[in-house]
Amino acid sequence: MVRWLILISCVWLAGCATNPHSVPVNRVSLLSAQEVFGHEVPIPEASDAAILTLTPAIEAWIDRKTENYPSASGRLRRLLEGMIEDGLLNLVYEDNSTLTAREVFESKQGNCLAFSNLFVAMARYADLNASFQMVDIPPSFTSEGDLVLLNNHINVVVQGVRISPNFVKEHVVDFNSSNFNGNYPARKVTDQYAYALYFSNRGVEALRDSDYEAAWGFFRAAIRTDGRNADHWVNLGYLLAVMKRDDLSIQAYQQALNLQANNKSALVNLVWLHKRRGDEAAMRFYQAQVDYYLNHNPYYLLELAQQAYQRGDNDAAMAALNRAISLKNDEHQLYFMRALVWLREGDMAAVRQDLDMARSYALNEQQVKRYNTKLAAL
């Protein structure tokens, strides 16, 4: 997972109230190590040479696995088969191991971004059209100490693979897709976007080790690599808040909002920060926006429905699910959860209808089989 130091995430919605609490952003001071630490701090270089470059030994491994396979589909198949044969698709998953392609190959461990670094580099060496792809999974709404983390997932999409004389398709290669099963939107992203994620992840790992200077350097590298991504500014803002530099932290969150006016991560962090500062008016302003976006997030509503179901409140669960489905009517998890509520109510016709809807929006054969089994049992 790609780890962001943000407190919550919601669905994107257009429109934002005029903000009477916005502040001007002094980017020079905000991005100055002298301002933050009183001395210079090294900033890692943003280079694909460090992140995606393969060693001669890895290139020789790819050559052996894909030789005599002139077609893209054959090279992709042999590359994946070779990785299975040598254990590279059974890596030790380490959430806090954001590694380069070379490091993943040699250590056989890493997180989804590390694996994606490796596969993109290997696929391109094998003359395949490989790109990074972000999957916008919802937050889990769980705490880690005083942090609540958003998990964004990244994988690899290989384009232009011909599987028949008249049919070319995309292939998604994913390290740990079993960790989520929702119908979440995905989008291809640039290498620069992925490099910035690499630095941002490294910054989170350094912050967890209380190495604030290293964290600042990595977050600065992320911003220098892709300063248009508001989430990197949120991470910088959180680091500054941890360091009790509230003035600069607010500016970093404001810069995130300047880039994305409804960035829920920045909004929630501003609620927390203004509460700490005792600014009730600002806290209430940002909390009202957070509440609005939460109530328009189908996955947050699913969480509310699950909580209501567990405490036996069928009416509350049904109300939350009906609203969630009105917001996102192609998510199989919502229909399955509503089928559970109908089952408790004893409405078997509604149970069958919602299980059938869940099956129709299932994303893979395993999920379809799961729903078929439940429907057969009825």
Secondary structure, 3 states (H helix, E strand, C coil): CEEECCCCCCCCCCCCCCCCCCCCCCHHHHCCHHHHHCCCCCCCCCCHHHHCCCCHHHHHHHHHHHCCCCCHHHHHHHHHHHHHHCCCCCCEECCCCCCCHHHHHHHCEECHHHHHHHHHHHHHHCCCEEEEEEECCCCCCCEECCEECEEEEEEEEEEEEEEECCEEEEEEECCCHHHCCCCCCEEEECHHHHHHHHHHHHHHHHHHCCCHHHHHHHHHHHHHHCCCCHHHHHHHHHHHHHCCCHHHHHHHHHHHHHHCCCCHHHHHHHHHHHHHHCCHHHHHHHHHHHHHHHCCCHHHHHHHHHHHHHCCCHHHHHHHHHHHHHHCCCCHHHHHHHHHHHHHHCCHHHHHHHHHHHHHCCCCHHHHHHHHHHHHHC
